[in-house]
Amino acid sequence: MIFSFCAEKFSDLSHLLHNIIHLSYTDFLTHTTFFVIAGVAFFLR
């Protein structure tokens, strides 16, 4: 379950990294911040 979750998150991150070139810096920062907050919240709950 946890490996599946991590794999999904890494897949999402790879997708984001692949599309950085199409995103404005603000959008990229917003997505990155969201992932960081979501990751911290997941590991602390």
C-alpha distances in whole Angstrom, upper triangle without the diagonal:
4,5,5,6,9,10,11,12,14,15,17,18,20,21,23,24,26,27,29,32,32,31,34,33,32,30,28,28,27,24,23,24,22,19,20,20,17,15,18,17,13,14,17,16
4,5,5,6,9,10,11,12,14,15,16,18,20,21,22,24,26,27,30,30,29,32,31,30,28,26,26,25,22,21,21,19,16,17,17,14,12,14,14,11,11,14,14
4,5,5,6,8,10,10,12,14,15,16,18,20,21,22,24,25,29,29,29,31,30,30,28,25,26,25,22,21,22,20,17,18,19,16,14,16,17,13,13,17,17
4,5,5,6,9,10,10,12,14,15,16,18,20,21,23,24,28,28,27,30,29,29,26,24,25,24,21,20,22,19,16,18,19,16,14,17,17,14,15,18,18
4,5,5,6,9,10,11,12,14,15,17,18,20,21,23,26,26,25,27,27,26,24,22,22,21,18,17,18,16,13,15,15,12,11,14,14,10,12,15,15
4,5,5,6,8,10,10,12,14,15,16,18,20,21,24,25,24,26,25,25,23,20,21,20,17,16,17,15,12,13,15,12,10,13,14,11,11,15,16
4,5,5,6,9,10,10,12,14,15,16,18,20,23,23,23,26,25,26,23,21,22,21,18,17,19,17,14,16,17,15,13,16,17,14,15,19,19
4,5,5,6,9,10,11,12,14,15,17,18,22,22,21,24,24,24,21,19,20,19,15,15,17,15,12,15,16,13,12,16,16,14,15,19,19
4,5,5,6,9,10,10,12,14,15,16,20,20,19,21,21,21,18,16,17,16,12,12,14,12,8,11,13,10,9,13,14,11,13,16,17
4,5,5,6,8,10,10,12,14,15,18,19,19,21,20,21,19,16,17,17,13,12,15,14,10,12,15,13,11,15,16,14,15,19,20
4,5,5,6,9,10,10,12,14,17,18,18,21,21,21,18,16,18,18,14,14,17,15,12,15,17,15,14,18,19,17,18,22,22
4,5,5,6,9,10,11,12,16,15,15,18,18,18,15,13,15,14,10,11,14,12,9,13,15,13,12,16,17,16,18,21,21
4,5,5,6,8,10,10,14,15,14,16,16,16,14,11,13,13,9,9,12,11,8,11,14,12,12,15,17,16,17,20,21
4,5,5,6,9,10,13,14,14,17,17,18,16,13,15,16,12,12,15,15,12,14,17,16,15,19,21,19,20,24,25
4,5,5,6,9,11,11,12,15,16,17,14,12,15,15,11,12,16,15,13,16,18,17,17,20,21,20,22,25,26
4,5,5,6,9,10,9,12,12,13,10,8,11,11,8,9,12,12,10,13,16,15,15,18,20,20,21,24,25
4,5,5,8,10,10,12,12,14,12,9,12,13,11,10,14,14,12,14,18,17,17,20,22,21,23,25,27
4,6,7,9,10,13,14,16,14,11,15,16,13,13,17,17,16,18,21,20,20,23,25,24,26,28,30
4,5,5,7,10,11,13,11,9,13,14,11,13,16,16,15,18,20,20,20,23,25,25,26,29,30
4,5,5,8,8,11,9,7,10,12,10,11,14,15,15,17,19,20,20,22,24,25,26,28,30
4,6,8,9,12,11,10,13,15,14,14,18,19,18,20,23,23,24,26,28,28,30,32,34
4,7,10,12,10,9,13,14,13,15,18,18,18,21,23,23,24,27,28,28,30,32,33
4,6,8,6,6,10,11,10,12,14,15,16,18,20,20,22,24,25,26,28,30,31
4,5,5,6,9,10,11,12,14,16,17,18,20,21,23,24,26,27,29,30,32
4,6,5,6,9,10,10,12,14,15,16,18,20,21,22,24,25,27,28,30
4,5,5,6,9,10,10,12,14,15,16,18,20,21,22,24,26,27,28
4,5,5,6,9,10,11,12,14,15,16,18,20,21,22,24,26,27
4,5,5,6,9,10,11,12,14,15,16,18,20,21,23,24,26
4,6,5,6,8,10,10,12,14,15,16,18,20,21,22,24
4,5,5,6,9,10,11,12,14,15,16,18,20,21,22
4,5,5,6,9,10,10,12,14,15,16,18,20,21
4,5,5,6,9,10,10,12,14,15,17,18,20
4,5,5,6,8,10,11,12,14,16,16,18
4,5,5,6,8,10,10,12,14,15,16
4,5,5,6,8,10,10,12,14,15
4,5,5,6,8,10,11,12,14
4,5,5,6,8,10,10,12
4,6,5,6,9,10,11
4,5,5,6,9,10
4,5,5,6,9
4,6,5,6
4,6,6
4,6
4
